[in-house]
Structures are given as structure tokens and as C-alpha cells.
Amino acid sequence: GLVGGSHNSMYTMWQPGGQSTTGMKNMAEFGTQSTLLNEMRAQGSNILDTLALKTIWSGTGTTLGDLDVDSSHSLVSLVTMIAPSPDWFAGVHGLDLCNQSTWTQSRTVDLFPYDAGTDSGLTFNSTDSATNPPEAIFRLTGTNPNNTQGSFYGNTTVPRMATLGFVRTSLTTPTSKTTTRKAEIANATTATAEMTVPARQTVCTGRATYRVTFTALWTSTSHPRQYPDNPHWSGLVGGSHNSMYTMWQPGNHSTPGMKTVAETGSPGTLENEMRVQGSNILDMLALGGISSGNGTTSGNLDVDGSHSLVSLVSMIVPSPDWFAGVHGLDLCNQSTWTQSRTVDLFPYDAGTDS
């Protein structure tokens, strides 16, 4: 998800030629937002507002949210991982939304791929290859890196990969030189020449309780190839959360908790990882396992307007590190709580056992 915020000139999130911080490294390599946000919070008064948006789960799409700026914090820095990739990202750094004492009404910025300088992989699906010592951040082009194996090698011009659109949505009455306004941000990975800024997303109100039912359909008829002697499922585990937390997603590395669930079915480490997230988590769910390939287990899970996303996983047993589940499933649909929804689950490899 797009992450960053508004700040003054004392803070630099990233810039070409600079070294990546730990937060930038984690964002560029894994897509995780928390370390970068913690780095920003530690800056104190240098930061006015932060933003963490939902992930776009395909090569094209849109995500948006609000960000405050003021006369002392008119600069904006935002980044999002390009996934899958070794350590590539797109974003803006120190973009000033104050133009000669006037707040920008609207602006669209083309985004191009950058390398965080922390992983030496050359292609989107490269295996991990830590850059030691780390290199400076640089823009990816058809000749940089100059290696024929590179995903962008030979391009005369690397096309933009996304756009950032800023639209002013409110402005305080200026009683002094200080003004404040909100910029609605749209991060659209699109190949079209023009982008229409979408309407603001609205939030569901109140608190809702859902009955979560996990129905296993793994049988020798449905999956006859190498069907095991003792097929079963570990207990479904997960919870409801906001966009600041990512339990798992394709293209990311597994946390120790996800590794333990996927390899052994044990939920304890993953549950502890969720608990330390504090207010990012609303409710947790841990259901009993299913003792055969097919069967049903169910339980209740609470969501609210700030925690409308649900992530749940269950180990496929026996297997090396395979699991099924959902990640960041939003139960709020344009300010209305979903009445009911069924999601097909498919097998994933946690990437921790070969």
C-alpha cells in the first residue's frame, strides 16, 4: 500500500542518490509499512500527517485517501513497492503542494520505477540477493543496471508505472499566512494517458459481527493427483485489522508467524504478531482444525469502520509449507457492510520450505 506523509524540509524520506533507511528497505523489499511509519513518527514536529493506503492487488487499479498539509509542512513524500520485485518502488519525495504562497488545486505526477539499493536482483521475480554494502537509490532505466538480464534492459524509455493525483478537497479560512487543506490522493497503476480522480471512499459506520465459515473441499475426486493418506486442515487463524497491518500477500516474504502456520499449523507465533500490532487489530479468530480433507468449522469475528479488513489462513496438511486463506478482504463496500460473501480459496506456498 502507498505510505508516507506530509512534512517540512528537515525530513527526507528518500531521494535519488541517498541511502535507504530501514523503513524504506522494508517497504521496497517486502511492502511493509510499519517501520517507515515508525521512522516518521519519531521525527516529531517535522511530520504533520501520515498516510497508509490499501494495496492494489493487480497491475492496474486505484487507491485513495486524505492527507493534511499546512504552511510549515507543505512537502509530501509517498512510496509504494512494485511487487513482485527485488527492492523496486515508485513514489514522490519532497513534493511541494504550496506554489508561491498558493495551495495547489490539483496536480498529477507520473511515477517511474526506482531501486532502493538494498537487493541486487535484476528481474521482477529474482530470488533474494542482498546488496552488500547497500548502494544509493537510483532510477531504473534501460541501461541502469546495464545487464541484459534486467527486466527493463534495452528500453529506450521506461514507461511510467503509476500516477499520483492530488486534488484539494478543503481549505481553512486564512486568518493568517497559515492555511490548511486536505489533498485527496489517488495512486493509479494505469497505462492510460489521462486519469480521472475517483470519488472519495466512504467508511462503514458502527461495528458488525460476521459468522465466518471455513468449508474444506479437498477430496480424492476434486484433487486426485498424489492425494495423501491423511488429509486435514490446521485451525483457521487470523482477524480483522486496518490497512496498517499485512498478515500476508503474494509476493511478500512470510513472517515467522506465517512460516510456523504454513509449516506446522501452529497459530501461536502468528497470534502474537497480531497482538503486538495494538490498535491496528480489532478482533482475532482461532478455529479448530478440520480432521479430514473436507468439512466445516465456523466462528464469529467483529469488524468496524476502522478495521474492515480480514486476513485468515489455514495450513494444508500434509504439505511442506502450503496454506489457503484470504488477505486484506474488505467487508465494507462503499459505506455499506457486506451482507454475505463467499470466497474461493486456492493453495499458496509460504516460500519457506522447498
C-alpha positions in Angstrom: 0.0 0.0 0.0 1.0 3.6 -0.6 2.6 5.0 2.5 4.1 8.3 3.6 3.0 11.7 4.7 3.4 15.5 4.8 6.5 17.1 6.4 8.8 20.0 6.5 12.3 20.4 4.9 14.0 18.9 7.9 12.8 15.4 6.9 13.8 13.3 3.9 12.1 10.0 3.4 14.1 9.2 0.3 15.8 10.8 -2.7 17.8 9.5 -5.6 21.4 9.3 -4.6 20.6 8.8 -0.9 20.8 5.6 1.1 17.6 3.8 2.0 16.6 3.8 5.7 15.5 0.5 7.3 11.9 1.6 6.7 12.5 2.3 3.0 14.3 -1.1 2.7 11.4 -2.9 4.3 8.9 -1.1 2.1 10.8 -1.7 -1.1 11.6 -5.3 -0.4 8.6 -6.6 1.4 5.9 -3.9 1.0 5.6 -3.5 4.8 4.6 0.0 6.0 5.1 -0.1 9.8 8.9 0.5 10.1 8.7 3.5 7.7 5.7 4.9 9.6 7.6 4.5 12.9 10.6 6.4 11.5 8.2 9.2 10.5 6.6 9.3 14.0 10.0 9.5 15.6 10.6 12.8 13.7 8.1 14.5 15.9 7.1 18.0 14.8 8.9 17.6 11.4 5.8 15.4 10.4 2.3 16.8 10.2 0.3 13.9 8.9 0.8 10.3 7.7 -1.0 8.2 5.2 -1.2 4.4 4.7 -3.4 3.2 1.9 -4.7 -0.2 0.9 -2.7 -2.4 -1.5 -3.6 -2.6 -5.2 -3.7 -6.3 -5.9 -3.1 -6.2 -9.6 -1.0 -4.2 -12.1 -3.8 -1.6 -12.5 -6.2 -0.1 -10.1 -6.7 2.9 -7.7 -6.4 3.6 -4.0 -7.0 6.9 -2.3 -7.2 8.8 1.0 -6.9 12.1 2.7 -3.7 13.9 3.8 -3.3 17.2 5.7 -0.7 19.8 4.9 0.0 23.3 6.3 2.3 26.2 5.6 5.1 24.6 7.8 4.6 21.1 6.3 3.8 21.6 2.6 6.1 18.8 1.4 4.8 15.3 0.6 6.7 12.1 0.3 5.0 8.8 -0.6 6.1 5.4 -1.8 4.7 2.0 -2.8 6.5 -1.3 -3.5 6.4 -2.7 -7.0 5.5 -6.3 -6.4 6.9 -8.7 -7.1 10.4 -7.2 -7.3 13.8 -7.3 -5.5 13.6 -3.8 -4.0 11.8 -1.7 -6.5 9.4 1.1 -5.7 7.6 4.1 -7.1 6.8 7.4 -5.4 7.4 11.1 -4.8 9.9 12.8 -2.5 9.6 16.3 -1.1 6.8 17.3 -3.5 5.7 20.8 -2.5 2.0 21.5 -2.7 2.4 25.2 -2.0 3.1 27.2 -5.1 4.3 30.7 -4.5 2.0 31.2 -1.4 -0.9 29.5 -3.1 -2.1 25.9 -2.4 -2.2 23.7 -5.5 -5.7 23.0 -6.6 -4.8 19.8 -8.4 -1.7 18.0 -9.7 -0.9 14.7 -11.3 2.6 13.2 -11.1 3.9 10.4 -13.3 5.7 7.7 -11.3 8.7 5.7 -12.5 10.5 2.7 -11.0 13.3 3.2 -8.5 15.8 0.7 -7.0 16.2 1.0 -3.2 19.9 -0.2 -3.5 19.4 -3.0 -1.0 18.9 -6.0 -3.2 20.8 -6.9 -6.4 18.1 -8.8 -8.2 17.7 -7.9 -11.8 14.2 -9.2 -12.6 10.7 -8.9 -11.1 10.9 -12.5 -9.8 14.6 -12.5 -8.8 15.5 -14.5 -5.7 16.8 -12.6 -2.7 20.3 -11.2 -3.2 21.3 -8.6 -0.6 23.4 -5.7 -1.9 26.4 -5.5 0.5 27.3 -2.8 1.1 24.0 -1.1 0.1 24.0 1.2 -2.9 22.4 4.6 -3.3 18.8 4.8 -4.5 18.6 5.1 -8.3 16.0 5.2 -11.1 15.7 2.1 -13.2 16.2 2.7 -16.9 17.0 0.7 -20.0 20.7 1.0 -19.2 20.8 1.1 -15.4 21.5 -1.5 -14.3 23.4 -2.3 -17.5 22.7 -6.0 -17.6 21.0 -7.8 -20.4 19.1 -10.0 -17.9 17.3 -6.9 -16.4 13.6 -6.5 -16.7 13.9 -3.0 -18.1 17.1 -3.6 -20.1 17.0 -2.2 -23.6 14.0 0.1 -23.1 14.7 3.5 -24.8 12.3 5.0 -22.3 10.8 3.1 -19.3 7.1 3.9 -19.3 5.5 5.4 -16.2 4.2 2.7 -13.9 1.7 4.7 -11.9 0.4 8.2 -11.3 -0.3 10.2 -8.2 -3.1 12.7 -8.4 -3.6 15.4 -5.8 -6.9 17.2 -5.5 -7.6 19.9 -2.9 -10.8 18.9 -1.0 -10.9 21.5 1.8 -9.3 24.8 2.7 -9.4 26.7 6.0 -10.3 30.4 6.1 -6.9 32.0 6.2 -6.9 34.2 9.3 -3.1 34.5 8.9 -0.5 33.3 6.4 -1.1 29.7 7.7 -3.6 27.7 5.7 -4.5 24.1 5.9 -6.1 21.8 3.3 -6.6 18.2 2.5 -5.3 16.6 -0.6 -7.2 13.6 -1.9 -4.6 11.2 -3.2 -5.2 8.7 -6.0 -2.5 6.2 -6.7 -3.5 4.6 -10.0 -1.4 2.0 -11.7 -2.7 2.6 -15.2 -1.4 2.8 -18.7 -3.9 5.4 -19.9 -2.7 8.9 -20.8 -5.2 10.6 -18.5 -6.6 9.6 -15.1 -9.9 10.6 -13.6 -9.7 11.1 -9.9 -12.3 8.8 -8.3 -14.9 9.9 -5.8 -13.8 9.7 -2.1 -14.2 6.4 -0.5 -16.5 6.3 2.5 -16.3 4.3 5.6 -18.8 1.9 7.1 -20.2 3.1 10.5 -20.7 1.1 13.6 -19.5 -2.4 14.5 -20.5 -5.6 12.7 -20.2 -9.2 13.7 -19.8 -11.8 11.0 -20.1 -15.6 11.1 -17.0 -16.9 9.4 -17.5 -20.4 7.9 -14.5 -22.3 6.6 -15.6 -25.1 4.3 -12.9 -27.5 3.1 -13.5 -29.2 -0.3 -10.3 -31.2 -0.7 -11.2 -34.8 -1.7 -9.6 -37.5 -3.8 -12.2 -36.7 -6.5 -11.6 -33.0 -6.7 -7.8 -33.3 -6.4 -6.9 -36.9 -7.3 -3.2 -36.3 -8.1 -1.0 -37.5 -5.2 -3.9 -37.4 -2.8 -2.4 -38.1 0.7 -3.4 -40.8 3.1 -4.3 -38.4 6.0 -5.5 -35.1 4.5 -6.6 -32.4 7.0 -6.5 -28.7 7.8 -5.0 -26.8 10.7 -7.2 -24.4 12.6 -8.2 -21.2 10.7 -6.4 -18.3 12.3 -6.4 -14.5 11.7 -8.5 -11.5 12.4 -9.9 -8.1 11.5 -7.5 -5.1 11.0 -6.8 -1.8 9.3 -4.6 -1.1 6.3 -1.6 -0.6 8.5 -1.3 -4.4 9.0 -0.5 -7.0 6.4 -0.6 -10.6 7.6 0.5 -12.0 4.2 0.2 -11.2 0.5 1.5 -12.8 -2.7 5.0 -11.5 -3.5 5.9 -10.8 0.1 8.1 -12.8 2.4 6.5 -14.8 5.2 6.8 -13.6 8.7 7.9 -16.1 11.4 4.2 -16.5 12.3 3.1 -17.2 8.8 6.1 -19.6 8.4 5.0 -21.5 11.5 1.4 -21.8 10.5 2.3 -22.9 6.9 4.9 -25.5 8.0 3.4 -26.8 11.3 -0.2 -25.5 11.6 0.7 -23.9 15.0 -1.0 -20.5 15.4 0.8 -19.1 18.4 3.5 -17.1 16.8 1.1 -15.5 14.3 -1.3 -14.6 17.0 1.5 -12.9 19.0 2.5 -11.0 15.9 -1.1 -9.7 15.6 -1.3 -8.8 19.3 1.8 -6.6 19.2 0.1 -4.6 16.4 -2.0 -3.0 19.1 -4.8 -0.8 17.7 -4.2 -2.0 14.1 -6.0 -5.2 15.1 -9.7 -5.2 16.2 -10.6 -8.8 16.7 -8.9 -12.2 16.4 -10.2 -15.6 15.3 -8.8 -19.1 16.0 -10.9 -22.0 14.9 -10.4 -25.7 15.4 -8.9 -27.8 12.7 -10.7 -30.0 10.2 -9.7 -33.6 10.7 -10.2 -34.6 7.0 -9.9 -33.0 3.6 -13.4 -31.9 3.6 -15.5 -30.5 6.5 -16.6 -27.2 8.1 -15.6 -25.0 11.0 -17.0 -21.6 12.0 -16.8 -18.8 14.4 -17.6 -15.1 14.9 -15.4 -12.1 14.0 -16.0 -8.4 14.7 -15.2 -5.6 12.3 -15.7 -1.8 12.4 -15.3 1.2 10.2 -11.6 1.5 11.0 -10.9 -2.3 10.9 -13.0 -3.6 7.9 -10.2 -5.8 6.5 -10.0 -9.5 7.3 -7.0 -11.9 6.9 -7.3 -15.6 7.7 -5.1 -18.7 7.0 -5.1 -22.4 7.4 -2.3 -24.9 6.7 -2.9 -27.6 4.1 -1.8 -30.8 5.9 0.3 -32.7 5.0 2.4 -30.3 3.0 5.8 -28.6 3.1 4.6 -25.0 3.7 1.3 -24.8 1.9 -1.8 -22.9 3.1 -5.0 -21.3 2.0 -6.7 -18.1 3.1 -7.6 -14.5 2.4 -5.6 -11.3 2.9 -7.0 -7.8 3.3 -10.5 -8.8 2.4 -12.7 -5.7 2.8 -16.1 -6.3 4.2 -17.1 -2.6 3.8 -18.5 -1.9 0.3 -18.9 1.8 -0.4 -20.1 2.6 3.2 -22.3 -0.5 3.4 -21.4 -3.6 5.4 -21.4 -6.7 3.1 -24.4 -8.9 4.0 -22.8 -12.1 2.9 -19.8 -13.2 0.8 -18.2 -16.5 -0.3 -14.6 -16.5 -1.4 -12.9 -19.5 -3.2 -9.6 -20.5 -1.6 -6.6 -21.8 -3.5 -3.3 -23.2 -2.4 -0.3 -20.9 -1.7 3.3 -21.7 -0.9 4.8 -19.7 2.0 8.2 -19.8 0.4 9.9 -21.2 3.5 10.3 -24.9 2.6 11.4 -26.2 -0.8 
